[in-house]
Amino acid sequence: MSFDIHVNDRSFDAPPRPGQCLRTYLRDRGWFGVKKGCDAGDCGACTVHVDGEPVHSCLYPAVRADGRRVTTVEGLAGADGELHPVQRKFLDAQGFQCGFCTAGFLMTTAKLDEDQLADLPRALKGNLCRCTGYRAIEDAIRGVKNVEEPSPGRAVGRNLGAPAGPQVVTGTARYTFDIDVPGLLHMKLLRSPHPHARIVAIDTAAALRVPGVHAVLTHHDAPERHFSSARHEHPTEDPDDTRVLDDVVRFVGQRVAAVVADTEAAAEEGCRQVVVTYEELPYVLDPEEAMGPGAPVIHAKEAEASRIARPQNNVVGEVHGEIGSVTDGFAAADLVYEERFRTQRVQHASLETHGCVAYFEDGEEGGEEDGERLVVRSSTQVPFLTRRALCALYDLPREKVRVVAGRVGGGFGGKQEMLTEDIVVLAALRLKRPVKLEFTRAEQFFGATTRHPFGIRIKAGARKDGTLTALQLRVVSNTGAYGNHGPAVMFHSVGESMAVYRAPHKKVDAYSVYTNTVPAGAFRGYGLGQVTFAVESAMDELARRLGIDPLVFRERNIIGPGEHMISPGGEEEDLHIASYGLDQCLKVVRDAIAEDTSADQAPEGWLVGQGAAMSMIATGPPGGHFADATVTLLEDGTYDIAVGTAEFGNGTTTVHQQITAGALGTTVDRIAVRQSDTDVVRHDTGAFGSAGTVVAGKAVMKAANGLAERILTFAAEHVRVPRSLCRLTADAVECEGRPVPLKELYEAARSRGVEMSAAGHWGGSPRSVAFNAQWFRIAVDPGTGEMKILRSVHSADAGKVMNPMQCRGQVEGGVAQALGATLFEQVLIDEGGKVVTPAFRRYRLPAYADVPRTEVHFMQTSDAIGPLGAKSMSESPFNPVAPAFANALRDATGVRFTEVPLLRDKVWLALEEHRAGGAVEGGSAAAHPSREGSV
């Protein structure tokens, strides 16, 4: 058949494959700015113009583009390279973070008319962003300029743009799959339909007969070794309970076999042809039942070897501790509040799904035997830890394996995991061919990880004057079928959430429990958000019942500067209050309440209430988080930073440039950054635990300061003047008023064999703490349960704010993501253990219309530990949001809601019961039971 399509003024006549969508047709021809986020028309990341009209190319049949003109984000700019006005606006506003959704927003925005611009909630309903919280996107559309121009030496504390900004807005930033690998094979996974079963037999003969299929891998082909998919600096933090392919499946969706073929279609057909005989086993979905007598044992392993606390009881990890005597503390209380709280499963929903490509390259030696090296290009937050795990799993020498992370399209902790690299490398080693595995959106829901569901029983006592006497927690975390991150999340959850409050008597019993459900993993806040929901709700309820202002109650009981942070789980000796801004955070809330007039915006007849919550978080994970950095003067007088931290919208690349520019007296545009490639940078534990600024940033600072001293010392010797009379400028060293170009100094140093480079290292310890507070005023329709946020205020103690624009974006994104988890996000699992919300249209993400503008306030503190006084601020904004909203809902309705999400129908039912006398003032309003059982 004849076919003619014009893409960005280029003509193509190759007809599409039968059934092929326009998105894959365009990407096959190198237009990588067209992204895959959902393949269902839900996210808008694939938006292109067809004859000038925006369409979701994942739903548009490629054959329909015959004879039409298609424009992708790469074609928006003029022929002379001049940016389209919309691209310029997004660049000036920095209307992006990870940038994976940006091309879709650009293509949509470019075609908005005046009426649509006046109604952005409707105009943007077809585009989703998981990172920004949408304020920066609105700023871009409205023409607000947030980015400042760089100037020499004045970098830290300024709103400087992301170095990859021009590539993001032109669609030329390269994410994981934005490469062309010759001879690439495609992998698809056959997954278990059962929550617990033993594989008796696998017949692969029919699958191997499918045209284009090269291999079918089963547990017979996999290493016998057990490992954890979680990635930490110290592998012993996680239980060894996982195999690449196992003969026992423990959740619906676990991989059973991998089919590798010339095309995805052939691989999918191969999966359909694999015949598996299962022996179904008893299963358990409820963690309380899983710990009980007679429950099926999910991992029958030796505890010491596997590091599973009590395999026979399905307890992967536990912590028990008591300070003082809670019995005495409750006896001394005038009021004791006891309640049970629950949080649900939430998906990370990063728009770039999990996946990787493995291929081979020749090393310097050349030849298959000596020079061939394995390259793994992965959407990962932890390239170095992934390389280490792959080498251990397959007995590969480290120098023969290279792991590269391109620009990562969102992470939120979900990519602190090895979920695809192990199986892809198995296939690549077997076939000696390049192999690709890219998760579908559905696989993200049932084959990746989720936030841990928690059940929290809290008991708190206080005197009439508002002084806490005792605080007790019983926490059960559902870690799912595998223990990746389970013990660490459980331990962290009962750390700072309890330590932030003074109470002479504290007790905790916490359990991380296996069930036959999709595994949970690392997620923004790492367990603190779940327990903070319970603790902050309980503090609010105690204050209300005692007749004390909830802010006053908190101020009487929070720890102060210089105090020890004490948790029954054990004191962490390297954790310090190196700067204190919690009092300022609460003052921001108090001032907001005092001057607030947003209640006037509430519709007539609606209930209005306000509520606040606070949180504390360590600025880095315990046990060591390592980063190495090198800063080098280049031949042309510019600089190079080599650092391992991955960039996925966290903004660390910009911060590292700013730190270096400040130390070297130059501008950020004279500094290049190499990162996330195990071949070209030194070790970095990874971009998680909010470590990008406070760990990798400190290593960069040490390297930059070291290079500045080296340059100045050499310059003084070179021109024979005292060192004290030398000063670094943008492109030279002024020596007693005489500018000596950096190019000249480089040449002089090279001729004398002096290396103009310096290294920095930081081990992540000691650590400080960051503080946050959130306040909402909301309105509730008592007739329908509908809720509106009238005002949202967030105060953040981030120490010295390195880039206010970026840090504000992190806070706004964290609040937006937390609001989704508070109000409607929920991974539902049926009675057979199957995820029944495997798509965005069944799992509601916050869209532009759902997210209010949050007023962000930064406190005036400077940390004694963090680089240049900075503290972390990527994870912590999430944690106080749910309890602040629940406290506002309690204030408005008189009902204490103890479970999230706070669905509209749930609120309406609770109000109906309350009006009918079924609930007392401040009584509990529980959600409908989860399909995976109570936690």
Secondary structure as UniProt FT lines:
FT   STRAND          5..7
FT   TURN            8..9
FT   STRAND          10..12
FT   TURN            18..19
FT   HELIX           22..28
FT   TURN            29..30
FT   TURN            32..33
FT   TURN            45..46
FT   STRAND          47..50
FT   TURN            51..52
FT   STRAND          53..56
FT   TURN            57..59
FT   HELIX           62..65
FT   TURN            66..67
FT   STRAND          69..71
FT   HELIX           73..75
FT   TURN            79..80
FT   HELIX           85..93
FT   TURN            100..101
FT   HELIX           102..109
FT   TURN            110..111
FT   HELIX           114..117
FT   HELIX           120..123
FT   TURN            124..126
FT   HELIX           135..142
FT   TURN            152..153
FT   TURN            156..157
FT   TURN            163..164
FT   HELIX           165..170
FT   TURN            176..177
FT   TURN            182..183
FT   STRAND          185..191
FT   STRAND          197..203
FT   HELIX           205..208
FT   TURN            211..212
FT   STRAND          213..217
FT   TURN            219..221
FT   HELIX           235..237
FT   STRAND          248..249
FT   TURN            252..253
FT   STRAND          255..261
FT   HELIX           264..273
FT   STRAND          275..280
FT   HELIX           287..291
FT   TURN            293..294
FT   HELIX           303..306
FT   HELIX           311..313
FT   STRAND          315..323
FT   HELIX           326..331
FT   STRAND          335..343
FT   STRAND          355..362
FT   HELIX           367..371
FT   STRAND          372..378
FT   HELIX           383..394
FT   HELIX           398..400
FT   STRAND          401..404
FT   TURN            412..415
FT   HELIX           421..431
FT   STRAND          435..438
FT   HELIX           441..446
FT   STRAND          454..462
FT   TURN            464..465
FT   STRAND          468..480
FT   TURN            484..485
FT   HELIX           486..493
FT   HELIX           496..499
FT   STRAND          505..514
FT   TURN            524..527
FT   HELIX           528..546
FT   HELIX           550..557
FT   TURN            561..562
FT   TURN            568..569
FT   TURN            573..574
FT   HELIX           582..595
FT   HELIX           598..601
FT   TURN            604..605
FT   STRAND          607..618
FT   TURN            622..623
FT   STRAND          627..633
FT   TURN            635..636
FT   STRAND          639..643
FT   HELIX           652..664
FT   HELIX           668..670
FT   STRAND          671..675
FT   TURN            678..680
FT   TURN            689..690
FT   HELIX           692..696
FT   HELIX           697..719
FT   HELIX           723..725
FT   STRAND          726..728
FT   STRAND          732..735
FT   TURN            736..737
FT   STRAND          738..741
FT   HELIX           742..751
FT   TURN            752..753
FT   STRAND          757..762
FT   STRAND          769..780
FT   TURN            782..784
FT   STRAND          787..797
FT   HELIX           804..823
FT   TURN            831..832
FT   TURN            840..842
FT   HELIX           848..850
FT   STRAND          854..858
FT   HELIX           867..869
FT   HELIX           876..878
FT   TURN            879..880
FT   HELIX           881..893
FT   STRAND          896..897
FT   HELIX           904..915
FT   TURN            916..917
FT   TURN            921..922
FT   STRAND          924..925
FT   TURN            931..932
//
